[in-house]
Amino acid sequence: MENKDLIVTAEFEASVKDVFKFITTDVGRWWGQNDFHGKSERPDDEFTIHHPGAHWSRQRLIEVIPDQRVVWLVTESRLDWLTNKSEWTGTKMIFELSTRDDNTLLRFVHEGLIPEKECYDKCAQGWNRVIKEWLPDFITRNERQ
């Protein structure tokens, strides 16, 4: 069976330890643009992201393997621009890290976000921006500090 989940990959000139740290400890600074509330480091931590008028979601960390993998379960969601506003609820956001030479490879999967979902095209554009632009920019700016 073909996997239809949204997948975005990126490569970083940073250590896997640093990329993992930024994914787990600074979510609000690279995704939420300070619309982040809660904790995002350990299993069972919960946080919300709220972009007023567009998006609100609550995530719970259900798997954390240091420097390798983080999984967020969307326990509640409201995407105001959709017919089914809770379309993300029950989906998972999976961050898998590996290394190649001195670089870190990130494979991001939004499990359950498939082309049949109303938000797929717009969310695919958004996740590509977040994973390939916002996160690398944030890592590049902060890794040297």
Backbone hydrogen bonds in HBPLUS format (Angstrom, degrees):
<---DONOR---> <-ACCEPTOR-->    atom                        ^
c    i                          cat <-CA-CA->   ^        H-A-AA   ^      H-
h    n   atom  resd res      DA  || num        DHA   H-A  angle D-A-AA Bond
n    s   type  num  typ     dist DA aas  dist angle  dist       angle   num
A0006-LEU N   A0113-LEU O   2.99 MM 107  5.79 130.0  2.24 148.2 161.8     1
A0110-HIS N   A0006-LEU O   2.87 MM 104  5.24 160.3  1.91 149.1 155.8     2
A0008-VAL N   A0108-PHE O   2.84 MM 100  5.14 159.3  1.88 148.3 155.2     3
A0108-PHE N   A0008-VAL O   2.79 MM 100  5.14 169.5  1.80 165.3 165.0     4
A0010-ALA N   A0106-LEU O   2.99 MM  96  5.23 150.5  2.08 144.9 151.3     5
A0106-LEU N   A0010-ALA O   2.81 MM  96  5.23 169.9  1.82 162.8 163.1     6
A0012-PHE N   A0104-THR O   2.82 MM  92  5.14 160.1  1.85 151.7 158.5     7
A0104-THR N   A0012-PHE O   2.92 MM  92  5.14 160.6  1.96 147.1 153.3     8
A0019-VAL N   A0015-SER O   3.00 MM   4  6.33 167.9  2.01 157.5 160.3     9
A0020-PHE N   A0016-VAL O   2.92 MM   4  5.98 164.7  1.94 148.5 153.1    10
A0021-LYS N   A0017-LYS O   3.01 MM   4  6.15 157.5  2.06 141.6 148.2    11
A0022-PHE N   A0018-ASP O   2.92 MM   4  6.20 163.2  1.95 156.1 159.8    12
A0023-ILE N   A0019-VAL O   2.95 MM   4  6.16 157.0  2.01 151.5 157.9    13
A0024-THR N   A0020-PHE O   3.02 MM   4  6.21 156.2  2.08 152.1 157.9    14
A0025-THR N   A0021-LYS O   2.80 MM   4  5.72 163.7  1.83 156.9 161.6    15
A0026-ASP N   A0022-PHE O   3.28 MM   4  5.18 149.1  2.38 124.6 129.8    16
A0029-ARG N   A0026-ASP O   2.90 MM   3  5.36 144.4  2.02 112.7 123.5    17
A0030-TRP N   A0027-VAL O   3.22 MM   3  5.55 139.7  2.39 105.5 115.7    18
A0031-TRP N   A0027-VAL O   2.85 MM   4  5.65 165.3  1.88 162.9 166.0    19
A0032-GLY N   A0027-VAL O   3.26 MM   5  6.42 162.9  2.29 134.3 139.4    20
A0034-ASN N   A0028-GLY O   2.74 MM   6  4.92 170.8  1.75 146.9 150.2    21
A0035-ASP N   A0032-GLY O   2.65 MM   3  4.73 146.6  1.76 107.8 119.7    22
A0050-HIS N   A0035-ASP O   2.96 MM  15  5.23 149.5  2.06 139.0 148.8    23
A0037-HIS N   A0048-THR O   3.00 MM  11  5.29 149.8  2.09 146.5 151.4    24
A0048-THR N   A0037-HIS O   2.79 MM  11  5.29 152.3  1.87 148.3 157.6    25
A0039-LYS N   A0046-GLU O   2.95 MM   7  5.63 153.7  2.03 146.5 143.1    26
A0045-ASP N   A0042-ARG O   2.96 MM   3  5.55 160.7  2.00 140.7 142.4    27
A0044-ASP N   A0061-LEU O   2.76 MM  17  5.10 173.7  1.77 152.0 150.2    28
A0061-LEU N   A0045-ASP O   2.92 MM  16  5.52 160.7  1.96 157.5 164.0    29
A0047-PHE N   A0059-GLN O   2.97 MM  12  5.47 153.1  2.05 150.3 157.8    30
A0059-GLN N   A0047-PHE O   2.81 MM  12  5.47 164.0  1.83 165.0 170.2    31
A0049-ILE N   A0057-SER O   2.95 MM   8  5.50 150.3  2.04 151.6 161.1    32
A0057-SER N   A0049-ILE O   2.96 MM   8  5.50 147.8  2.07 150.7 159.8    33
A0051-HIS N   A0055-HIS O   2.67 MM   4  4.99 161.9  1.70 152.4 159.0    34
A0054-ALA N   A0051-HIS O   2.91 MM   3  5.62 155.3  1.97 151.6 154.6    35
A0055-HIS N   A0051-HIS O   2.97 MM   4  4.99 165.9  1.99 141.7 146.1    36
A0080-ASP N   A0054-ALA O   2.97 MM  26  5.11 129.2  2.24 121.5 134.6    37
A0056-TRP N   A0078-ARG O   2.93 MM  22  5.15 134.0  2.14 135.6 148.4    38
A0078-ARG N   A0056-TRP O   2.74 MM  22  5.15 148.5  1.84 163.7 160.2    39
A0058-ARG N   A0076-GLU O   2.90 MM  18  5.18 163.5  1.92 142.9 144.7    40
A0075-THR N   A0058-ARG O   2.86 MM  17  5.71 142.7  2.00 147.3 159.0    41
A0060-ARG N   A0073-LEU O   2.86 MM  13  5.22 150.7  1.94 141.0 150.4    42
A0073-LEU N   A0060-ARG O   2.84 MM  13  5.22 168.6  1.85 149.6 151.8    43
A0062-ILE N   A0071-VAL O   2.92 MM   9  5.72 157.2  1.98 151.0 158.5    44
A0071-VAL N   A0063-GLU O   2.88 MM   8  5.01 151.5  1.96 148.1 146.8    45
A0065-ILE N   A0069-ARG O   2.80 MM   4  5.04 174.8  1.81 155.7 156.7    46
A0068-GLN N   A0065-ILE O   2.91 MM   3  5.47 150.2  2.00 151.7 149.4    47
A0069-ARG N   A0065-ILE O   3.01 MM   4  5.04 166.0  2.03 141.8 146.1    48
A0097-LEU N   A0068-GLN O   2.68 MM  29  4.80 170.1  1.69 148.0 149.6    49
A0070-VAL N   A0095-PHE O   2.95 MM  25  5.16 147.9  2.06 142.0 151.2    50
A0095-PHE N   A0070-VAL O   2.83 MM  25  5.16 169.2  1.84 160.9 164.1    51
A0072-TRP N   A0093-MET O   2.85 MM  21  5.04 165.1  1.87 146.4 151.3    52
A0093-MET N   A0072-TRP O   2.80 MM  21  5.04 157.1  1.85 146.5 154.5    53
A0074-VAL N   A0091-THR O   2.90 MM  17  5.55 179.0  1.90 167.7 167.8    54
A0090-GLY N   A0074-VAL O   2.75 MM  16  5.37 174.8  1.75 157.2 157.9    55
A0079-LEU N   A0085-LYS O   2.72 MM   6  4.74 155.6  1.78 131.6 139.5    56
A0082-LEU N   A0079-LEU O   3.10 MM   3  5.88 161.0  2.13 132.5 132.6    57
A0087-GLU N   A0084-ASN O   3.17 MM   3  5.60 138.8  2.35 130.2 127.1    58
A0089-THR N   A0086-SER O   2.97 MM   3  5.46 143.6  2.11 115.5 125.8    59
A0091-THR N   A0088-TRP O   2.88 MM   3  5.49 158.7  1.92 147.8 148.2    60
A0092-LYS N   A0111-GLU O   3.02 MM  19  4.99 160.2  2.06 138.8 145.3    61
A0111-GLU N   A0092-LYS O   2.69 MM  19  4.99 121.7  2.02 146.6 158.9    62
A0094-ILE N   A0109-VAL O   2.75 MM  15  5.02 169.7  1.76 154.6 158.3    63
A0109-VAL N   A0094-ILE O   2.89 MM  15  5.02 157.6  1.94 142.6 150.0    64
A0096-GLU N   A0107-ARG O   2.97 MM  11  5.13 159.3  2.01 140.2 146.8    65
A0107-ARG N   A0096-GLU O   2.90 MM  11  5.13 161.1  1.93 150.8 157.0    66
A0098-SER N   A0105-LEU O   3.01 MM   7  5.19 148.0  2.12 144.0 150.8    67
A0105-LEU N   A0098-SER O   2.75 MM   7  5.19 169.0  1.76 146.4 150.4    68
A0100-ARG N   A0103-ASN O   3.01 MM   3  5.31 159.3  2.05 138.2 142.7    69
A0103-ASN N   A0100-ARG O   2.86 MM   3  5.31 156.9  1.92 140.4 139.4    70
A0113-LEU N   A0110-HIS O   3.10 MM   3  5.62 160.7  2.14 128.8 132.8    71
A0117-LYS N   A0114-ILE O   2.90 MM   3  5.71 166.6  1.92 130.6 135.0    72
A0120-TYR N   A0117-LYS O   3.21 MM   3  5.39 162.1  2.25 109.2 114.7    73
A0123-CYS N   A0119-CYS O   2.77 MM   4  5.69 165.4  1.80 171.8 176.7    74
A0124-ALA N   A0120-TYR O   2.73 MM   4  5.80 153.5  1.79 153.8 161.1    75
A0125-GLN N   A0121-ASP O   3.11 MM   4  6.38 158.0  2.16 145.6 150.7    76
A0126-GLY N   A0122-LYS O   2.97 MM   4  6.24 157.3  2.02 143.1 149.9    77
A0127-TRP N   A0123-CYS O   2.74 MM   4  5.95 169.3  1.75 158.7 160.3    78
A0128-ASN N   A0124-ALA O   2.98 MM   4  6.04 158.1  2.03 145.3 151.6    79
A0129-ARG N   A0125-GLN O   3.08 MM   4  6.30 154.5  2.15 145.0 151.7    80
A0130-VAL N   A0126-GLY O   2.87 MM   4  6.16 164.6  1.90 154.5 158.9    81
A0131-ILE N   A0127-TRP O   2.83 MM   4  5.83 176.0  1.83 156.2 157.5    82
A0132-LYS N   A0128-ASN O   2.92 MM   4  5.54 152.4  1.99 136.6 145.3    83
A0133-GLU N   A0129-ARG O   2.85 MM   4  5.13 137.2  2.03 132.5 140.0    84
A0134-TRP N   A0129-ARG O   3.01 MM   5  6.44 156.1  2.07 148.3 155.8    85
A0135-LEU N   A0130-VAL O   2.87 MM   5  6.00 164.0  1.89 167.1 169.1    86
A0137-ASP N   A0133-GLU O   2.94 MM   4  5.96 159.8  1.98 150.8 157.4    87
A0138-PHE N   A0134-TRP O   2.92 MM   4  6.05 159.7  1.96 149.6 155.5    88
A0139-ILE N   A0135-LEU O   2.89 MM   4  6.11 163.0  1.92 156.1 160.6    89
A0140-THR N   A0136-PRO O   2.86 MM   4  5.97 166.5  1.87 152.6 156.4    90
A0141-ARG N   A0137-ASP O   2.99 MM   4  6.15 160.8  2.03 148.6 153.7    91
A0142-ASN N   A0138-PHE O   3.01 MM   4  6.11 150.0  2.11 146.4 154.4    92
A0143-GLU N   A0139-ILE O   2.76 MM   4  5.48 144.8  1.89 153.3 157.9    93
A0145-GLN N   A0142-ASN O   3.23 MM   3  5.36 156.9  2.28 103.8 110.7    94
